């Protein structure tokens, strides 16, 4: 992971926290094929499970962090009672943005990357995500402002630990996601623009990748 590139992008986007949820699942319970509507962090605080992000499977237990981008398919099969927090957020490049920042976002989009790891220092992250969820449900304007600040602190701590542990996020397979999108929406009009918007990439970038891999 090029941490400096990621920091540049986090500093040049407008972040909107869309939802914060505290969930519990019983042993053997399943969550099947939940399509992430926006980017998301999932932080487990109790139990164990197998978690799929698209075709990548991760075995997680207490104090694991997972991240997935918009359009990724999330599935969970619990092995024990599972308790977790999920933070749904949207990152939008502030306008007018510098051309080099837009190009960097095209190449290294941290908001679409996939990763899962057990942080060496989980408690600072747990404290922030727990308080973030409490503030989210207060519903006040001041509380929402605090949510934004807490989310930034959460991301700062997370990036710091990712870098120290040498975790390398995986870039999403945009072509595979585009094919899945077409299969799921074949009964209604589909355009290159609609697919690119759903996958949060440019039409030119998606078109080049698709032609290179699918030869059509």
C-alpha positions as CSV (number, residue, x, y, z in Angstrom):
1,X,0.0,0.0,0.0
2,X,1.3,3.4,-0.9
3,X,0.3,5.1,2.3
4,X,1.3,8.6,1.1
5,X,-1.0,8.3,-1.9
6,X,-3.9,7.1,0.3
7,X,-3.3,10.1,2.7
8,X,-3.4,12.5,-0.3
9,X,-6.8,11.1,-1.4
10,X,-8.3,11.0,2.1
11,X,-7.3,14.7,2.4
12,X,-9.0,15.6,-0.9
13,X,-12.3,14.0,-0.6
14,X,-15.6,14.9,1.1
15,X,-16.6,12.1,3.4
16,X,-20.3,11.4,4.2
17,X,-21.0,8.8,6.8
18,X,-24.2,7.1,5.5
19,X,-25.0,4.7,8.4
20,X,-23.4,3.1,11.5
21,X,-24.9,-0.1,12.7
22,X,-24.2,-2.4,15.7
23,X,-25.2,-6.0,14.8
24,X,-25.4,-9.4,16.5
25,X,-25.7,-12.7,14.6
26,X,-26.5,-16.1,16.2
27,X,-24.2,-19.1,15.7
28,X,-24.9,-20.6,12.3
29,X,-26.7,-17.5,11.1
30,X,-26.0,-16.3,7.5
31,X,-26.0,-13.1,5.7
32,X,-26.1,-13.8,2.0
33,X,-24.9,-11.6,-0.9
34,X,-25.5,-8.2,0.6
35,X,-24.4,-5.8,-2.1
36,X,-22.6,-2.9,-0.5
37,X,-24.4,0.3,-1.5
38,X,-21.3,2.4,-0.6
39,X,-17.9,1.8,0.8
40,X,-17.9,0.1,4.2
41,X,-15.8,-0.9,7.3
42,X,-16.8,-3.9,9.3
43,X,-15.2,-4.3,12.7
44,X,-15.9,-7.5,14.7
45,X,-15.8,-7.3,18.5
46,X,-16.9,-10.8,19.5
47,X,-17.3,-14.3,18.0
48,X,-16.0,-15.8,14.8
49,X,-17.2,-16.2,11.3
50,X,-16.2,-16.7,7.7
51,X,-16.7,-13.5,5.7
52,X,-16.7,-13.2,1.9
53,X,-16.0,-10.0,0.0
54,X,-16.8,-11.0,-3.6
55,X,-14.8,-14.2,-4.1
56,X,-12.3,-13.6,-1.3
57,X,-13.0,-15.4,1.9
58,X,-11.6,-14.3,5.3
59,X,-11.9,-16.2,8.6
60,X,-12.4,-13.5,11.3
61,X,-12.7,-13.6,15.1
62,X,-12.6,-10.9,17.8
63,X,-11.2,-7.5,16.7
64,X,-10.9,-7.9,13.0
65,X,-11.3,-5.1,10.5
66,X,-12.6,-5.6,7.0
67,X,-13.1,-3.0,4.2
68,X,-15.0,-3.3,1.0
69,X,-16.0,-0.8,-1.8
70,X,-19.3,0.0,-3.3
71,X,-20.7,-2.8,-5.3
72,X,-18.8,-5.6,-3.5
73,X,-20.9,-8.6,-2.4
74,X,-20.7,-9.3,1.4
75,X,-21.6,-12.7,2.8
76,X,-21.2,-13.9,6.4
77,X,-21.5,-17.4,7.9
78,X,-21.1,-17.3,11.7
79,X,-19.2,-20.0,13.6
80,X,-20.1,-18.5,16.9
81,X,-22.3,-15.6,18.1
82,X,-20.9,-12.7,16.1
83,X,-21.0,-9.1,17.2
84,X,-19.8,-6.4,14.9
85,X,-20.1,-2.8,13.8
86,X,-20.5,-1.7,10.2
87,X,-19.8,1.8,9.0
88,X,-21.1,2.8,5.6
89,X,-19.6,5.9,4.0
90,X,-19.3,7.7,0.8
91,X,-16.2,9.5,-0.5
92,X,-16.5,12.2,-3.2
93,X,-13.7,14.1,-4.7
94,X,-14.0,17.7,-3.8
95,X,-14.6,20.0,-6.8
96,X,-12.8,21.6,-8.5
97,X,-10.0,19.0,-7.9
98,X,-6.5,19.0,-9.2
99,X,-6.0,16.8,-12.3
100,X,-3.2,14.8,-10.7
101,X,-5.4,14.0,-7.7
102,X,-8.2,12.8,-10.0
103,X,-5.6,10.6,-11.9
104,X,-4.3,9.3,-8.6
105,X,-7.8,8.3,-7.6
106,X,-8.2,6.4,-10.9
107,X,-5.1,4.4,-10.2
108,X,-5.2,4.0,-6.4
109,X,-8.7,4.1,-5.1
110,X,-8.6,3.3,-1.3
111,X,-12.3,3.6,-1.0
112,X,-12.8,0.6,-3.3
113,X,-10.0,-1.5,-2.0
114,X,-10.5,-4.7,-0.1
115,X,-8.6,-5.8,3.0
116,X,-9.1,-7.8,6.2
117,X,-6.7,-7.9,9.1
118,X,-6.4,-8.2,12.9
119,X,-4.9,-4.9,14.2
120,X,-2.0,-5.3,16.7
121,X,-3.6,-2.5,18.8
122,X,-7.4,-3.1,18.5
123,X,-8.6,-1.0,21.5
124,X,-8.1,2.5,20.1
125,X,-10.1,1.4,17.1
126,X,-12.8,-0.2,19.3
127,X,-13.1,2.9,21.4
128,X,-13.6,5.1,18.4
129,X,-16.1,2.9,16.6
130,X,-18.2,2.4,19.7
131,X,-18.4,6.1,20.4
132,X,-19.1,6.7,16.7
133,X,-22.1,4.4,16.8
134,X,-23.4,6.1,20.0
135,X,-23.1,9.6,18.5
136,X,-24.7,8.5,15.2
137,X,-27.9,7.5,17.0
138,X,-28.2,10.7,19.0
139,X,-29.4,12.3,15.8
140,X,-28.5,15.9,16.7
141,X,-26.6,18.2,14.4
142,X,-23.7,18.4,16.9
143,X,-23.7,14.7,17.2
144,X,-23.4,14.3,13.4
145,X,-20.5,16.7,13.4
146,X,-18.8,14.6,16.1
147,X,-19.4,11.5,13.9
148,X,-17.4,13.0,11.1
149,X,-14.5,13.8,13.4
150,X,-14.6,10.4,15.0
151,X,-14.6,8.7,11.6
152,X,-11.5,10.7,10.5
153,X,-9.8,9.6,13.8
154,X,-10.8,6.0,13.1
155,X,-9.4,6.1,9.6
156,X,-6.1,7.8,10.8
157,X,-5.6,5.0,13.4
158,X,-6.5,2.3,10.8
159,X,-4.1,3.6,8.2
160,X,-1.3,3.9,10.7
161,X,-1.8,0.3,11.8
162,X,-2.2,-1.0,8.2
163,X,1.2,0.6,7.3
164,X,3.0,-0.7,10.4
165,X,1.7,-4.3,9.8
166,X,2.5,-4.1,6.0
167,X,-1.0,-5.0,5.0
168,X,-1.5,-4.8,1.2
169,X,-5.1,-4.0,0.2
170,X,-6.5,-5.8,-2.9
171,X,-7.8,-3.8,-5.8
172,X,-11.3,-4.8,-6.8
173,X,-11.8,-6.8,-10.0
174,X,-13.9,-4.2,-11.9
175,X,-14.4,-6.4,-14.9
176,X,-15.8,-9.3,-12.8
177,X,-18.0,-6.8,-10.9
178,X,-19.2,-5.4,-14.2
179,X,-20.2,-8.8,-15.5
180,X,-22.1,-9.5,-12.3
181,X,-23.9,-6.2,-12.6
182,X,-24.9,-7.0,-16.2
183,X,-26.2,-10.5,-15.1
184,X,-28.2,-8.9,-12.3
185,X,-29.7,-6.1,-14.3
186,X,-30.1,-7.7,-17.8
187,X,-33.9,-7.2,-17.7
188,X,-33.6,-3.4,-17.8
189,X,-31.7,-0.9,-19.9
190,X,-27.9,-1.0,-19.1
191,X,-25.4,1.6,-20.2
192,X,-21.6,1.9,-19.7
193,X,-22.3,5.0,-17.7
194,X,-24.7,3.3,-15.3
195,X,-22.2,0.5,-14.7
196,X,-19.3,2.9,-14.1
197,X,-21.4,5.0,-11.8
198,X,-22.3,1.9,-9.7
199,X,-18.7,0.8,-9.5
200,X,-17.4,4.4,-8.9
201,X,-14.9,4.5,-11.7
202,X,-14.7,6.4,-15.0
203,X,-16.3,5.0,-18.2
204,X,-13.0,5.2,-20.0
205,X,-11.1,3.3,-17.3
206,X,-13.8,0.6,-17.1
207,X,-14.0,0.3,-20.9
208,X,-10.3,-0.2,-21.3
209,X,-10.2,-2.9,-18.6
210,X,-13.2,-4.7,-20.0
211,X,-11.8,-4.8,-23.6
212,X,-8.4,-5.9,-22.3
213,X,-9.8,-8.8,-20.3
214,X,-12.9,-9.8,-22.2
215,X,-11.7,-8.9,-25.7
216,X,-15.0,-7.4,-26.6
